[in-house]
Amino acid sequence: MGTPIDLIAGLGNPGAKYETTRHNAGFWFADLLAREHGAAFGMDRKVRAETAEIVIAGRRIRLLKPQTYMNLSGESVGAAIRYYKIPAERVLVAYDELDLPAGRVQLKFGGGTAGHNGATNVVEHIGPGFWRLRFGVGHPRDAGGARRDVIDHVLTRAAAEEEAQIREALRAAADILPVLLEQGAERAMNRLHSRKRPQKAEPAPDAAR
């Protein structure tokens, strides 16, 4: 039995300044889905977000990119589920994850947010009972023991190979959505979490940079 999803919210910060930063991995995922399914985002001020509609496995899904900045993402997601009358358990939120290496992606339902400000704000507005796609962006402590500030890490651009690994994980997550919708979360998680990360990912295309 499939797992119904009616809303996919990618978290990030609006504006060209943040477009290529690690913290915008959720936006990248939403953009990938829109491109793949021939949809275009438009501003919807009622929900303080850019929105689009796609169809996956015969199911209409709304895409949401909150324009509230990361720390207030929940205001937009909360407004969207109220306006569109979507239960929280049919929401999938995609965002960057410091505690996973670049190229890893995990799907889970509920639980904590590991201190991610955007995800934490979503929990504050709609509760913890929603699906999450967490895209690894690595932690500054992993870079040769350097004591770089976490904020600097997520608000800067990754090196080319690391970015390519993140984008490959976005692709893997997009490919698993029909499985999630048609065959259910357990099978989707098994496939997604057991995939082998490429040792050396292809460089990100110039258009994506």
N, C-alpha and C positions, 0 to 999 in steps of 0.2 A: 504494500500500500504506500502511495506517495505521501510526501510531506508538503502540504499546501503553503505557498509563499505568495503574498499579494503585494508586498512592498520591499524593495531592496534600497537601503540607504547607504551610500558611500560617504564616509566622513573625510573632511579636509578643511582647508582654509581657502576662501575665495580670493581671486586676484592673481595677476601675473607674478607677483613677488614670490608666491608660495607654490606656483604651478608644478615645479619640478622637484619639490622637496619630498623627503621620505614620508612626512606626515600626511601627504596627499594621496597615499596609496589607495585609500577608499574611493576618492574621486576618480583615480585612474581606472579602478574596477568598473565603476558606473559608466565612465566614458567608453570603455571597451565594449560593454554590453550594448550601449546605445549605437555605437558604430557598427557592431556586428549585426544588429537587427534593424538597421536603417532608420533609427529614431533620432530626433533632434531635441535637445534640451531647450526649454523656455522658462522664463522666470514666472513663478506663481507666488504673488505676494501674500496670498491667504495663508500659505504654509512656510513663508520665508525661505524658499528654496527654488532651485532650478529643478524641473521635473520633466519626465518623458515617459512614454508607455511602450512596452515591448511585449511580444508574445513568445513564450518558451514552452515547448511541449503542449501546445494548445491552451496555455494559461496566460491570461493578461496580467502583466506585472508592471507596477509603477516604479520608476527609478526616481530617486531623490538625492539631490546634492545640497545640503543645508548651506545657506549663505549667511549664517549667524556667526561664523568663525567657530573653530573646533570646540572651545570650552562651553559653548552654548548650543551644541548640536541637538540636544534633547528638546529644546524649545521648538525646533522645526519638526523633528520626528514626532513629537507629541501632537503638534498641531495637525500633522498629516494624518495620523491614525484616527484622530477625532473627526476631521473633515471628511475623510474617505470611509470612515466607519470600518476600520481594519483592526482585528484583534491583535494584540501585541505578539501572540505566538505565531502569527503569520508574517512577521517582520524579520528580515535578514539585514544585519548591520555589518558593513565591511570597513575595516580600519587597520592601521599599521600596528605592529606589535614588537616592542623592544626585546622581549624575552624569547623571541624566535629568530634564528639566523635568516639572513636574506635567502629567499628561495623556498622557505618553508611556509606552508599555509595550513591552518587548522579550522575546522568547522565544529562548533559546539552550540549547545542550547543552555541558556542561563549561566549561573555561576558568577564569579567575580569579574573585575575588569582590569586587574593587575595595575591599577593606578592610571590607566589611560583616561585623560580628562574628558575627551569627547564621549567615550563609551560610558563613563561614570555619569555624565550629565544626561545621557539617554536613559539610564537606569532611574535617575531621579525623577524623570518625567513620565516614563511608561512602565516602570518596574523592571525586574531582572528577567522576566520570562519571554525573551526573544532570542532568535538565532544570531550567531556571530560568525563572521569569516575574518580570521586574524592573519594578516600578511606580515611575515617576518621581515624586519628591516635591520636586525642586529642591534647590539648594544655597544655604546662607546667603550665599555670596559674590554670588549673583545678585540679592539684594535691595538694589539701589542701592549696592553696594559696602560694605555694613555688615559689620563683622567679628564677626558673631555666632558663638558657639560651635556646632559641628556637633551636639553632644549636645543642647544646648538646642533646636536646630532640629527634630531628629527626635522629641524628647520633648515637643513642644508641638503644639497643634492648628493646622492650616492655616487661612488666611482662607477665608471661605465659598466664593468663586469657585474658589480653588485646590483646595479639598476636593472640590467638585463635579467638577472636571476629573479628579482622581484616581479618583473613583467612576465616572466615565464610562469610564475606562481599564479598571477592573475589569470593567465590563459588556462591553466589547469583548473582553477576554480570555476571559470566560465564554462568549461567543458563538462563539469560535473553537475551543473544545475539541472539538466534534463533528468539525470539519475535521481537527484534529490526529489524532484517533483513527481516522477513516475514510479520510482522504486523505493523511495524512502531514505531517511537520514542515515540509517545504519550502513546501508550499502554505499551511499555517497561518501560517508566518512571513511569507510574501509578503503575505497579506491583512492580517495584524495590523500589520506595519511600514509598509505603504503607506496605511493609513487616515489620513484627515484629522482632526486634532484640532479640536474646536469652538472657535471664537474666543471665545465666551462661553457657558460651560456653564450649565445650569440649576442653581439652588441645590439643595443636598442636602436630601432630605426630613427633616422634623423627627424622624421615627422613627429615622432613621439617625444622628442627631446626639445 
